[in-house]
Amino acid sequence: MRLGLALGYWGRGPAADHLTLAREAERLGYDSVWTAESWGSDAFTPLTWIAARTSRIKLGTAVAQMAARSPTATAMHALTLDHLSGGRMMLGLGLSGPQVVEGWYGRPFPASPLTATREYVDVVRQVLRREGPVTLDGRFHALPYRGADGTGLGKPLKPITHPLRAGLPVLLGAEGPRNVAQTVRIADGWLPLYWSPTRPEVYEASLAGLLRETGGEGRPGPCRQTPDCPATPCTLLHARPRSRGRCPHCRTPHSPECIQYEGPRAARREHAPDAAGPALRADDGSSTTGPSRFLVAPMARVKVCDDVAEGLLPVKAMLGFYIGGMGPMQGRTEHSIGGGGRATGGRNFHADLMARMGYEEEAHRIQRLFLEGRREEAVLAVPDAFADEISLVGPRRRIAERLELWRKGPVTDLLALSPDPHTLRVLAELNT
């Protein structure tokens, strides 16, 4: 399990310690550093500043909000920073929710979040592959634009700049079961908002396709339509019957029982160096054209301290805000991290996830208190047990014992939310 440093987004002003923390994390051997955005600072500018002052550590967004930019604009940010950093960029995306999408970006929240996410990732992939002009007859992201208020002069364009890596990793923040299952199908990794190593059953069904494809190794196998094709098995990945079409990699026609194919993850990475250009090599000689396995990279508050209850207070504050304020009181929601979700029957999915993790009554109480304006009480109502199981807080020995649980599961990268250099050093020592 690799370590990453999650810096989040700025508060009232620039975070003066972010660059210092990023350089310390690189010195300690951390694999990656991640920035975020909400409705203040953006994710890419601080990451570019960090890129200029570091040399090895990977640079990720966790997450960049899809509503903030068109998919082509996001791809431009990613490919530019990938060039400037020597191939260290990792693009984490999140859909956010109606409160942010409509309230801050002034755009309608998509009626089908799953479709909108698929289309967004499709366009980003097309830009990074640069195989031809970018086109998509999409419901939410059509290129060229063909709306009734357009001029009709839009022309399909191919990026002027050649991306450094066609296989630049794309990760998605997702919480709902269908969102997580789709993430396994179309992305290179998943950024869980809450992760409990003691409750693997919460996401077991959503991750079943990944485990089935890879035999538990976190990497898709061959398409099996030809002996040497590295493309992902389409019969495992998609849901709409289709009797025609070809594998995008080996060009073999799909069999009648095949399901619609949306693109080979494996072929987009080290199996396709001709598309990506010469594969970059890390210091250890490994390819950096893309991840060698599907990434599961949850964020967790990490704090070395004697008083566990005090160390959990920032976690409880975060949970009180997301569970209490990011969605309606009743009904179902499903969305990506970075905001609340569309009410598809009325329930806040952050609260729904907490309920699925065994804290249903507590989740409802937090929502009620928060929506009544009793925010401090909502924070205090977050159970210490829940905050504790998704964090690593306490004395060194306690963190060491609990860290073993994280290492035994499917987590490939632990992204530590820790503004404390001492904690970063201890975590690095314990993870060796």
Secondary structure by P-SEA (a helix, b strand, c coil): cbbbbbbcccccccccaaaaaaaaaaaacccbbbbbccccccccaaaaaaaaacccbbbbbcccccccccaaaaaaaaaaaaaaacccbbbbbbbcccccccccccccccccaaaaaaaaaaaaaaaaaccccccccccccccccccccccccbbbbcccccccccccbbbbbbccaaaaaaaaccccbbbbccccccccccccccaaaaaaaccccccccccccccccccccccccccccccccccccccccccccccccccccccccccccccccccccccccccccccccccbbbbbbbbbcccccccaaaaaaaaaaaaccccccbbbbbbcccbbbcccccccaaaaaaaaaccaaaaaaaaaaaaacaaaaaaaaccaaaaaaacccccaaaaaaaaaaaaaccccccccccccaaaaaaaaaaac
